[in-house]
């Protein structure tokens, strides 16, 4: 069961058909690209809706935190801090300067 030899005529036919099949394969490639772009667009739409939902949840939580902070400030009798105001100075002792700092080497 050997491979049949092809003559010159068959090779010319294949060469002539090569030009016609490229248009069909191009169409197929373009349809595939369209389908993949539609899938990507769909995925990005889902991602965008999820991000918008997450932003709404964060905004609601921040509003709740502001409300709770105002309640606690009122319970303490202290004026509420402005949003974005710098925090109170730290009560931690200041860090030692360079010459007071000790370095341990092993």
C-alpha positions, 0 to 999 in steps of 0.5 A, a space after each residue: 500500500 504505497 503512496 500514489 505519485 502525483 503528476 505535474 497536472 495535479 500539482 498545478 491544480 493544487 497551486 491554483 486552488 491555493 489562491 481560492 482556499 486562502 480567501 475561505 481560510 481568511 474568512 474563517 480566521 476573521 470569524 474566529 477573531 470576531 467570536 474571540 473579541 465578543 467573548 472578551 467584550 463580554 468578560 470585560 463587561 462582567 468585570 466592570 459590573 463587578 468592580 462597580 458593585 464593589 465600589 458601591 459596597 466600599 462607599 456604603 462601608 465608608 459611610 457606615 464607618 463615618 457614622 460610627 465614628 461620629 457616634 463614638 465622638 459624640 459619646 466621648 464628648 469630643 468634636 468629630 474629626 474632619 474627613 481626611 484630617 491628619 491623625 493625632 500625633 503618635 504617642 510612641 517615643 521618638 526614634 533615636 538618632 543615628 549616633 544613639 542607635 545600636 546595630 547588632 552584627 552577627 
